């Protein structure tokens, strides 16, 4: 999903809130590092050292905010970062960068 100029602030807030814990941010960074192929829950658990039940909770939270997507692949579930959503959130927060400065440019 691409955030446009008319993207509701509530949806942006939901995305940022989902990243608002160290554990969820760690999971998200793990998935971003893994690339577009994603990782199984077991791989995420091995890389993060997080207990399975805790990891499942954080994955559900990230998925509900649209920051990751999950796909069943046989008996495994593959989780992937949704790069377009992450890029859109970064754009949302930076879209008016330095607008009040006389030059109107970020340094």
The 8 nearest C-alpha neighbors of each residue, nearest first, counted from 0:
[[1, 84, 83, 2, 87, 65, 81, 82],
 [2, 0, 87, 84, 3, 83, 86, 88],
 [1, 3, 87, 6, 0, 4, 91, 88],
 [2, 4, 6, 5, 1, 87, 91, 7],
 [3, 5, 6, 2, 91, 7, 94, 90],
 [4, 6, 3, 7, 2, 8, 91, 1],
 [7, 5, 3, 2, 4, 8, 10, 11],
 [8, 6, 9, 10, 5, 11, 4, 2],
 [7, 9, 11, 10, 12, 6, 13, 5],
 [8, 10, 12, 7, 11, 13, 6, 14],
 [11, 9, 13, 12, 8, 7, 14, 6],
 [10, 12, 8, 14, 13, 9, 15, 88],
 [11, 13, 9, 15, 10, 14, 16, 8],
 [14, 12, 10, 16, 11, 15, 64, 17],
 [15, 13, 11, 17, 64, 12, 16, 10],
 [14, 16, 12, 18, 17, 13, 11, 19],
 [17, 15, 19, 13, 18, 14, 12, 20],
 [18, 16, 14, 15, 19, 61, 13, 64],
 [19, 17, 15, 24, 16, 20, 23, 14],
 [20, 18, 16, 17, 15, 21, 24, 23],
 [21, 19, 23, 22, 18, 24, 17, 16],
 [20, 22, 24, 23, 25, 19, 18, 26],
 [21, 23, 25, 24, 20, 26, 57, 49],
 [24, 22, 26, 25, 20, 21, 57, 18],
 [23, 25, 27, 21, 18, 22, 26, 28],
 [24, 26, 22, 28, 23, 27, 21, 29],
 [27, 25, 23, 29, 24, 28, 22, 30],
 [26, 28, 24, 30, 29, 25, 23, 31],
 [29, 27, 31, 25, 30, 26, 24, 32],
 [28, 30, 26, 32, 27, 31, 25, 33],
 [31, 29, 33, 27, 28, 32, 80, 79],
 [30, 32, 28, 33, 34, 29, 80, 27],
 [31, 33, 29, 30, 34, 28, 27, 37],
 [34, 32, 30, 31, 37, 29, 38, 35],
 [35, 33, 32, 31, 36, 37, 30, 79],
 [34, 36, 37, 79, 33, 80, 31, 30],
 [37, 35, 34, 38, 79, 33, 77, 78],
 [38, 36, 79, 78, 35, 33, 34, 77],
 [39, 37, 77, 78, 42, 43, 40, 79],
 [38, 40, 77, 42, 41, 76, 78, 43],
 [39, 41, 43, 42, 44, 38, 76, 77],
 [40, 42, 44, 39, 43, 45, 38, 51],
 [43, 41, 45, 39, 44, 40, 38, 46],
 [44, 42, 40, 46, 45, 41, 47, 38],
 [43, 45, 41, 47, 42, 48, 49, 46],
 [46, 44, 42, 48, 43, 47, 41, 49],
 [47, 45, 43, 44, 48, 42, 29, 49],
 [46, 48, 44, 49, 45, 43, 26, 25],
 [49, 47, 44, 45, 46, 50, 43, 51],
 [48, 50, 47, 44, 54, 51, 53, 45],
 [51, 49, 53, 52, 54, 48, 44, 55],
 [52, 50, 54, 53, 55, 49, 44, 40],
 [53, 51, 55, 54, 50, 56, 49, 57],
 [54, 52, 56, 50, 55, 51, 57, 49],
 [53, 55, 51, 57, 56, 52, 49, 58],
 [54, 56, 58, 52, 53, 57, 51, 59],
 [57, 55, 53, 59, 54, 58, 60, 52],
 [58, 56, 60, 54, 59, 55, 23, 61],
 [57, 59, 55, 61, 60, 56, 62, 54],
 [60, 58, 62, 56, 57, 61, 63, 55],
 [59, 61, 57, 63, 58, 62, 56, 17],
 [62, 60, 58, 64, 66, 63, 59, 17],
 [61, 63, 67, 65, 59, 64, 60, 66],
 [64, 62, 60, 65, 61, 59, 66, 67],
 [65, 63, 61, 14, 62, 66, 13, 17],
 [64, 66, 62, 63, 67, 61, 68, 84],
 [67, 65, 81, 61, 64, 62, 80, 84],
 [68, 66, 80, 62, 81, 79, 65, 61],
 [69, 67, 79, 78, 62, 81, 80, 70],
 [68, 70, 78, 77, 79, 76, 67, 71],
 [71, 69, 77, 76, 72, 78, 68, 75],
 [70, 72, 76, 75, 73, 77, 69, 74],
 [73, 71, 75, 76, 74, 70, 77, 39],
 [74, 72, 75, 71, 76, 70, 77, 39],
 [73, 75, 72, 76, 71, 77, 39, 70],
 [76, 74, 72, 73, 71, 77, 39, 40],
 [75, 77, 71, 70, 39, 72, 69, 78],
 [76, 78, 39, 70, 38, 69, 37, 71],
 [77, 79, 69, 37, 38, 68, 39, 76],
 [80, 78, 37, 67, 68, 30, 81, 35],
 [79, 81, 67, 30, 82, 31, 66, 68],
 [82, 80, 67, 66, 84, 83, 79, 68],
 [81, 83, 85, 84, 80, 86, 66, 31],
 [82, 84, 86, 85, 81, 87, 0, 1],
 [83, 85, 87, 82, 86, 0, 81, 1],
 [86, 84, 82, 88, 87, 83, 89, 81],
 [87, 85, 89, 83, 84, 88, 82, 90],
 [86, 88, 90, 84, 2, 85, 89, 1],
 [89, 87, 91, 85, 90, 86, 84, 92],
 [88, 90, 86, 87, 92, 91, 93, 85],
 [91, 89, 87, 93, 88, 94, 92, 86],
 [92, 90, 88, 94, 89, 93, 87, 2],
 [91, 93, 89, 90, 94, 88, 95, 96],
 [94, 92, 96, 90, 91, 95, 89, 88],
 [95, 93, 91, 90, 96, 92, 89, 4],
 [96, 94, 98, 93, 97, 92, 91, 99],
 [95, 97, 93, 98, 94, 105, 104, 103],
 [96, 98, 103, 100, 105, 99, 104, 95],
 [99, 97, 103, 95, 96, 100, 104, 101],
 [100, 98, 97, 103, 101, 96, 102, 95],
 [101, 99, 103, 97, 102, 98, 104, 105],
 [100, 102, 103, 99, 98, 104, 97, 105],
 [103, 101, 104, 100, 98, 97, 99, 105],
 [104, 102, 98, 100, 97, 101, 99, 105],
 [105, 103, 102, 97, 106, 98, 96, 100],
 [104, 106, 97, 96, 103, 98, 102, 100],
 [105, 104, 97, 96, 103, 102, 100, 98]]
